[in-house]
């Protein structure tokens, strides 16, 4: 069994998480059988460790973590790889795949460029 975790920074403002939750809902609309969860680095719950524990308890043995960051700052470069290393230590039976941040994906960059263009030029 496999799952995807959409990983975000977190915020005190509960509305902040709506776009990430919306991506998860869209993934389920595309494939109702997919297993997707959201997790956050700080402030917002659930965190990555508790989300992983839930998935492992469900029998998931392959987890893809998608950092939902446009920029690749310290959290994506330093903090998240350490968290994933700790998870791999705690769950050696699980394969963890850490994707690049979504802002590094050429498809996202292209879509953002198109959205940002004045309507007359698109």
Residue, then its C-alpha position, 0 to 999 in steps of 0.5 A: x500500500x502506498x500514500x502521498x503526504x502533502x507537506x507544508x510549513x504551517x500557520x496560525x491562520x487556519x485559512x492558510x492550509x486551504x490550498x494544500x487541503x484543496x490539492x488533496x481533495x483534487x487528488x481524491x477526485x482524480x483517483x478516489x482510491x489514492x491515499x493522500x494526507x496533509x502534514x505540516x512542519x509547525x503550528x498547524x496539525x497534523x505534523x509529519x510524524x503523526x501523519x506517518x504513524x497513522x499511515x503505517x498503522x493502516x499498512x502503508x509501506x511506501x510514502x511519497x512526501x511532496x513539499x508544497x513550497x514554491x521557494x526552496x528555503x531552509x525548511x525544504x533544504x535542511x529541516x525536511x531531509x532530517x525529518x525524513x531521515x528520522x522517519x526512515x530510522x523509526x520505520x525501516x520497513x517503509x520506503x520514503x520518497x522525498x520529492x523536490x519542492x513543487x516550486x522546482x517543477x517546470x510544470x508549476x513554473x509554467x502554470x504560474x507564468x501563464x497565470x501571471x501574464x496579463x490576459x491580453x498576452x495569454 
